[in-house]
Amino acid sequence: MRRCVNSKWSRSPGFSSHAILDRVTDNAAPDEKLIETRVDRWLCAVRLVKTRPLATQLCEGGHVRVNGLSAKPSTKVRAGSRVEAYIADRERVVEVTRVIENRVGAPVAVTCFVDHSPPVVEKVHPDIMPIRGEGRPSKRGRRDFERVRRGSPGSSDSPNRG
């Protein structure tokens, strides 16, 4: 059985993600087709969305903007484009630095964009949570819940309650 040494699938000990990135986007090639690519394909390639159909749905739903304009899945992006997307309940604002079409590993994907996204805001949950299945709260329970939610200084063990 012969083994193909020059196969693109064989990995040598000197294999690195930089070799993949250079092979995927060689800007020195004169016949380079990847000067611009579709936004849905790019979002999937840089791992901002899990699948390309999901990226297409986001574009069709109006959740993706390229350079301030609403983007269809076929909208072209190039180096320097600004992509704003609402992905997984989070606003993502990224600037394209390198155009790729094929999905690559996470260390390589991070080098293809600059993230300008606003920081994630943690949601504050109240101390008293309604328990599923207990039904409608009593008047006292509802007032306690509202007091905690508003942050009022009063407590639930006031002396005038019986």
N, C-alpha and C positions, 0 to 999 in steps of 0.2 A: 504494500500500500504506500503510495507516494503522498507526501505532504506538501502542500503548496506553501512556499516560504513567503512569497510576496503578496499573499492574500490580504485583503483589507480587514479580514476577521481575525487574523493571527495577531496576538499582542506580544510585543517584545518586552524585555525587562525595563527598557527606557521609556515605556508608554506613559504619557502624561496628558492632562486635559488641555494643555497649551497646544499640543500637536493636533488635537481634534478641532480646536478653535481656529487654528491657522488653516486647516483643511476645509472647514466649513465656510469661513469668510476670508478668503485670500484677496485683499484689496488690490494687490499688485497685478492680478490677472486682468489682461485687457478685455477679454470677452466675458467679464463678470456679469451675470444676470441678476445678482442679488443686491443691486444698488437700492432697490425698493421692493417691498413685499406687502402682501395683504395683512391688515391689522389683526384679523382673527388668527391667521397662521403665526404671526409674530408673538401674540399674547400666549399662545400655547407653547411655542418654542422656548420662550424665556421663563416658563413655568409660573406665570401669573394666574393662569387657569389650568384646570386639570386635563381637559380635553378640548379639541378643536370645536366639536359641536356646541359645547358650552360657551366658548368664545363667540361663536356665530349667534347664539341666542342672546347673549349680552348686547352684541352690536344691534341686532334687530329690535331689541327691547328699548333701545335708546340709552343704554347705560355706559356707552363708550363714546368719547369725544377725542378727535385728533386735531391738534392745533386750534382748539376752541370750537370746532364744528362737529355736529353729530356725525358719527361714522357708521357706514354700512360695512358688512363683513369684507367687502372687496376694496375698501379704502386703502390706499397705499401709504406706507410709512417709510421713512428714510432716516438716516442719521441726522439728529437734530430735531426730529419731530417730538412733540409733547403729547403724550397719551394720558387722558384722564378717564378712569374707569371706576365704576362702583361694583366691587367684587366681594362677595361673601360678607355683606353688611359693613363694608369698609371702603372708604374713598382712597383710591390709589392714583397717584400722580407720578408718572415716570417720564424721563427723557431718554429717547432712543440714542444709544451711542454706537451700536453695531447691529446691523441687520442680519438676522438668521432666519431660516425657514424650517429647519429640522430641529426637533426637540433634542436638547443636550443636557448634560448633567448639571446639577445645581451650582457647583463652583464655576463652571463656564458661563451659565446663564446670568449670574450676577454681574458679570463683566459687560453685559450687553445693554445695560440701562443704568441710569442714575435715578435713585428713588427720592422724590420730593414730597412724599405722602405726609399728611399731617399725622401727629402721634395718635396712637389708639387711646381713647378715653374709656376708662373702666366705669362700668355702671355700678351705682351704689344700690345695694339691696337692703330693704328694711330688716330689722332684727326679728320681727314677728312675720312669719310667712303663713298664709292660709294653707291648711292641710287639705289635700285633695280628698274628696269623698266625705268630708264632714258636713257638707251642706252649707246653708246660709249661716253667717256668724250671728251671734247674739248682739244685742245693742251694746253691751259692755265690751265684747270682743272687737266689734267694729270701731268703737271709740278708741280703744287701745291701739288698734292697728293704725288708725288715722293719726293719732298722737305721735307714734313712732315715725310715721312717714313724713309728717310735717316737721318733726324735730322739736316739738314743744317741750318746755322744761318740766311740765307736770308728769307725775308717774302714775302707774296703774293701781298703787296701793294707797290711795288717799284716805284719810280718816273718816270722811263722811259717807263712805260706801258701806252698805250693809250686806 
